[in-house]
Amino acid sequence: MTLYSANATLLLTVNIGGNVSVSSGTLEFGRLTNSLPIQTLSIAGTTTVSGGTLRMAGANTGSLVANGNVTVNGGKLSMDSTGAGQTLNLGTGADFAMSAGTLLLTYTSAVSYDQIVGSTGSQFALSGGIIDLNNNLWDYSANYQIFSGFDSGAVAGLSFINYDTSYTPSLDNSGVLAFAAIPEPSTWLLTIAGLGAVIAFARRGKKLAV
């Protein structure tokens, strides 16, 4: 079975026995109502997002298991939970790859946030695209293990949006998201002034020595 999302919003509450391909519209995994138990849903085959949105539907989703490779080369993979962090779990040997598109993540706290979790033999490769931090990250002093459980990872060419721009975000090959504070302009001016004073003092010392 191959499930293809068209220009519509489709809510799935059952496991998928084949592949999932999203090229437009919105495909959501979740519950019909909040009164139903949170469940773990699964995709037996590959998952491809080339357009539209594949969404784990907020507080209505527990976790999603993708037993085949997950590829994002356009569109958006959205893990916008409103409670505790959600997980996209990859099956044994399944890989995650993103070359374009957007990965949206939500952070409840420094210890509760969305993650993509690999398995034995899994690899992740991010060669392009955007990570959307959803403007709800409060602790920029913490590190976040966004990708975990993978045998290896490779990161290059990523962009980040919706975060405090007084910090510089980075994602390393082990899947850890970290932030470095950007010095205030006044700090730079003081540093430059101090360096200038040191250079002037050194030059004056040489002249006196002569």
Secondary structure, 3 states (H helix, E strand, C coil): CEEEECCCEEEECCCECCEEEECCCEEEECCCCCCCCCCEEEECCCEEEEEEEEEECHHHCCEEEECCCEEEEEEEEEECCCCCCCEEEECCCCCEEEEEEEEEECEEECCEECEEECCCCCEEEECCCEEECCCCCCCCCCCEECEECCCEEEECCCEEECCCCCEEEEECCCCEEEEEECCCHHHHHHHHHHHHHHHHHHHHHHHHHC
